[in-house]
């Protein structure tokens, strides 16, 4: 049963979501528009909270306690090309092929506008900028993943689709967002090789730190392979794995000519001082060692969490190798109430996927993993809302 007060809050939340387009309202926006709303667990946005702790610790010891924060805030940061040079050894890619960006979305937009052809192949469901950022002269061809196949990508079927539709630009996220399905390295290498004749292939590895193919759970990036392929632009957000979405930090690996084109056309000074501080930490062996530990801790807790979600009555959880899971609720739970009631009643913020092209007619939520105790709160909220909706019916 939904109370009158809850209906009022839900109507405001619907307005805020409509104003945010195909993206979720930020926590700051929610706080401004819905005074008194308590968000205790953010399972909507996708980041490793243990890595955020790690960054905050270093921010405190290296900048705040030393007084060096003033220099970072008062001084201009280094240009893009200099930061690329700092990243060269850590990424194992020549600096001439590294484009540092203010969030991966900046690299996505730049590639779509400057390097993409006129017929763009986009896999659905996906991160919406891959079709929202299309130029007026571009046609988007959608390749639909099937729920019956757990939204897994059939590489051969996709290659046939690309050739039959005469597509010249391909966008692939691996692991995919919003469902988390993963294409193994061998298959992804084959896909890139088969598409080597296209003008542009964007490979988005923003969630690759949560995927693995061995018992040690080592990360599986194809950065070196992408660097050797002139038509590939590999995009990497730092927000998800390092928990620093507010810094707006990312990078892309592409041909030297494409990097030069971007730097000569408005992207030379695109990084903030705090982002530069992070990138310098990123190159530090001690920071990488500390991060490796919290990465594995987070993966362990996420695996336990996703297993528990799959056991919730009324929920279908799709396979994932990202730090989130796509779930389908049964028909007894009105999808328009599920996410809002989890937020209003329990302070748990999850992603309603009805505005995701390819999922708009379904009963889907995307739920991110958090710390262990937060994951328990998410599970409690999910179970409670499902039970109350079924009782109301």
LINHU-V122201 format. One record per residue. N is the residue number from 1. RES is the residue in one letter. SS is DSSP state (H for helix, E for strand, C for the rest). PSI is psi as a letter, one per 20 degrees, with the letter a starting at -180 (* if undefined). OMEGA is omega in whole degrees, -180 to 180 (NA if undefined). Layout:
# LINHU-V122201
N	RES	SS	PSI	OMEGA
N	RES	SS	PSI	OMEGA
This chain:
# LINHU-V122201
1	X	C	p	180
2	X	C	p	-179
3	X	C	r	178
4	X	H	g	178
5	X	H	g	180
6	X	H	h	178
7	X	H	h	178
8	X	H	g	180
9	X	H	g	180
10	X	H	h	178
11	X	H	h	177
12	X	H	g	179
13	X	H	h	178
14	X	H	h	178
15	X	H	g	-179
16	X	H	g	180
17	X	H	g	179
18	X	H	h	180
19	X	H	h	-177
20	X	C	i	179
21	X	C	c	-177
22	X	C	j	179
23	X	C	q	-179
24	X	C	q	176
25	X	C	q	178
26	X	C	r	178
27	X	H	h	179
28	X	H	g	178
29	X	H	g	179
30	X	H	g	-180
31	X	H	h	-180
32	X	H	g	-172
33	X	H	h	-178
34	X	C	m	-179
35	X	C	p	-180
36	X	C	i	178
37	X	C	p	-178
38	X	C	o	175
39	X	C	o	-178
40	X	C	h	180
41	X	E	o	177
42	X	E	n	177
43	X	C	j	177
44	X	C	g	179
45	X	C	q	-161
46	X	C	n	180
47	X	C	q	178
48	X	C	o	-176
49	X	H	h	178
50	X	H	h	176
51	X	H	h	174
52	X	H	g	177
53	X	H	g	-179
54	X	H	g	-180
55	X	H	g	-180
56	X	H	h	177
57	X	H	g	-179
58	X	H	h	175
59	X	H	g	-179
60	X	H	g	-175
61	X	H	h	-173
62	X	H	h	-175
63	X	H	g	-173
64	X	H	g	-176
65	X	C	h	-180
66	X	C	i	-176
67	X	C	j	-179
68	X	C	i	180
69	X	H	h	-179
70	X	H	g	180
71	X	H	g	-180
72	X	H	h	-178
73	X	H	h	-173
74	X	H	h	-176
75	X	C	q	173
76	X	C	q	177
77	X	C	r	178
78	X	C	q	177
79	X	C	r	-177
80	X	H	g	-175
81	X	H	h	179
82	X	H	g	179
83	X	H	h	176
84	X	H	h	177
85	X	H	h	177
86	X	H	h	-176
87	X	H	i	-171
88	X	H	g	-175
89	X	H	g	-178
90	X	H	g	-179
91	X	H	i	-178
92	X	C	k	-179
93	X	C	p	180
94	X	C	q	-177
95	X	H	h	-179
96	X	H	i	-179
97	X	H	j	-178
98	X	E	p	174
99	X	E	o	179
100	X	E	p	-173
101	X	E	q	178
102	X	C	m	-172
103	X	C	q	-179
104	X	H	h	-177
105	X	H	h	177
106	X	H	g	178
107	X	H	h	178
108	X	H	g	-179
109	X	H	g	-179
110	X	H	g	-179
111	X	H	g	180
112	X	H	h	-176
113	X	H	h	-171
114	X	H	h	-171
115	X	C	i	-175
116	X	C	q	176
117	X	C	b	-174
118	X	C	i	179
119	X	E	o	-171
120	X	E	p	178
121	X	E	p	-178
122	X	E	p	179
123	X	E	p	179
124	X	E	q	1
125	X	C	q	-178
126	X	C	r	174
127	X	C	p	-167
128	X	C	h	179
129	X	H	h	-180
130	X	H	i	171
131	X	H	h	179
132	X	H	h	-177
133	X	C	j	180
134	X	C	q	174
135	X	C	q	179
136	X	C	h	-177
137	X	C	j	-177
138	X	C	q	173
139	X	E	p	178
140	X	E	p	175
141	X	E	p	-176
142	X	E	p	173
143	X	E	o	-172
144	X	E	p	171
145	X	C	q	-175
146	X	C	p	174
147	X	H	h	-179
148	X	H	h	177
149	X	H	k	-179
150	X	C	k	179
151	X	C	k	177
152	X	C	q	179
153	X	C	p	172
154	X	C	o	-174
155	X	H	g	-179
156	X	H	g	178
157	X	H	h	180
158	X	H	g	178
159	X	H	g	177
160	X	H	g	178
161	X	H	g	-179
162	X	H	g	-178
163	X	H	g	-178
164	X	H	h	-179
165	X	C	j	180
166	X	C	l	-179
167	X	C	q	179
168	X	C	i	179
169	X	E	p	-177
170	X	E	p	177
171	X	E	p	-179
172	X	E	p	173
173	X	E	p	-178
174	X	C	o	-6
175	X	C	q	-173
176	X	C	q	174
177	X	C	p	26
178	X	C	j	-173
179	X	C	i	175
180	X	C	j	180
181	X	C	q	-173
182	X	C	p	174
183	X	C	p	-179
184	X	C	q	-176
185	X	H	g	-178
186	X	H	g	179
187	X	H	h	180
188	X	H	h	175
189	X	H	g	178
190	X	H	g	179
191	X	H	g	180
192	X	H	h	180
193	X	H	g	-180
194	X	H	h	-178
195	X	C	j	-176
196	X	C	i	-179
197	X	C	i	-179
198	X	C	q	177
199	X	C	h	-175
200	X	E	p	167
201	X	E	o	175
202	X	E	p	175
203	X	E	o	-177
204	X	E	o	-179
205	X	C	k	-174
206	X	C	h	-179
207	X	C	j	-172
208	X	H	h	-180
209	X	H	i	180
210	X	H	j	-180
211	X	C	q	178
212	X	C	r	179
213	X	C	j	179
214	X	C	r	-176
215	X	C	h	-180
216	X	C	i	180
217	X	C	l	175
218	X	C	q	179
219	X	C	q	-166
220	X	C	k	-174
221	X	C	q	174
222	X	C	k	-177
223	X	H	g	-178
224	X	H	h	177
225	X	H	g	179
226	X	H	h	-179
227	X	H	h	-179
228	X	C	i	-178
229	X	C	o	-174
230	X	C	h	-176
231	X	C	i	-176
232	X	E	p	168
233	X	E	o	178
234	X	E	p	-176
235	X	E	p	-180
236	X	E	o	170
237	X	E	q	173
238	X	C	i	-175
239	X	H	g	-170
240	X	H	g	-175
241	X	H	h	-178
242	X	H	i	173
243	X	C	l	-174
244	X	C	l	-177
245	X	H	h	-179
246	X	H	i	179
247	X	H	h	-175
248	X	C	m	-178
249	X	C	p	177
250	X	E	r	174
251	X	E	r	174
252	X	E	q	177
253	X	E	p	-176
254	X	C	r	-179
255	X	C	q	179
256	X	H	h	180
257	X	H	h	179
258	X	H	h	176
259	X	H	g	-180
260	X	H	g	-180
261	X	H	g	180
262	X	H	g	-179
263	X	H	h	179
264	X	C	i	-176
265	X	C	l	167
266	X	C	i	-175
267	X	C	j	-175
268	X	C	h	-177
269	X	C	m	-172
270	X	C	j	-174
271	X	C	p	178
272	X	C	r	179
273	X	H	h	178
274	X	H	h	175
275	X	H	h	177
276	X	H	h	177
277	X	H	g	178
278	X	H	g	-177
279	X	H	h	176
280	X	H	h	174
281	X	H	g	-178
282	X	H	h	-178
283	X	C	i	-175
284	X	C	p	-179
285	X	H	h	-180
286	X	H	g	179
287	X	H	g	179
288	X	H	h	179
289	X	H	g	177
290	X	H	h	179
291	X	H	h	-179
292	X	H	h	180
293	X	H	g	-178
294	X	H	h	174
295	X	H	g	-179
296	X	H	h	177
297	X	H	g	-179
298	X	H	g	179
299	X	H	g	179
300	X	H	g	-179
301	X	H	h	178
302	X	H	g	179
303	X	H	g	178
304	X	H	g	180
305	X	H	g	-179
306	X	H	h	175
307	X	H	h	179
308	X	H	h	177
309	X	H	g	-178
310	X	H	h	-179
311	X	C	i	180
312	X	C	p	-180
313	X	C	p	180
314	X	C	j	-177
315	X	E	p	169
316	X	E	p	180
317	X	E	p	-178
318	X	C	q	-180
319	X	C	q	-178
320	X	C	q	169
321	X	C	k	174
322	X	C	a	179
323	X	C	k	178
324	X	E	r	177
325	X	E	q	171
326	X	E	p	180
327	X	E	q	176
328	X	E	p	178
329	X	E	q	179
330	X	C	r	-171
331	X	C	i	179
332	X	C	i	-178
333	X	C	o	178
334	X	C	o	-175
335	X	H	h	-179
336	X	H	i	179
337	X	H	h	-170
338	X	H	f	-177
339	X	H	g	180
340	X	H	h	-180
341	X	H	h	174
342	X	H	h	180
343	X	H	g	-174
344	X	H	g	-176
345	X	H	h	-171
346	X	H	i	-179
347	X	C	k	-178
348	X	E	o	-175
349	X	E	o	177
350	X	C	r	-173
351	X	E	o	170
352	X	E	p	-173
353	X	C	j	-179
354	X	C	h	178
355	X	C	j	176
356	X	C	o	179
357	X	C	p	-175
358	X	C	i	179
359	X	C	j	-169
360	X	C	h	-178
361	X	C	j	-175
362	X	C	a	-177
363	X	C	l	-168
364	X	E	p	168
365	X	E	q	170
366	X	E	p	-175
367	X	E	p	-179
368	X	E	q	173
369	X	C	q	177
370	X	C	b	174
371	X	C	r	-174
372	X	H	g	-178
373	X	H	h	176
374	X	H	h	178
375	X	H	h	176
376	X	H	h	179
377	X	H	h	178
378	X	H	g	-180
379	X	H	g	179
380	X	H	g	-180
381	X	H	g	-179
382	X	H	g	180
383	X	H	g	-177
384	X	H	g	-178
385	X	H	g	178
386	X	H	g	-179
387	X	H	g	-178
388	X	H	h	179
389	X	H	g	179
390	X	H	h	179
391	X	H	g	-180
392	X	H	h	180
393	X	C	*	NA
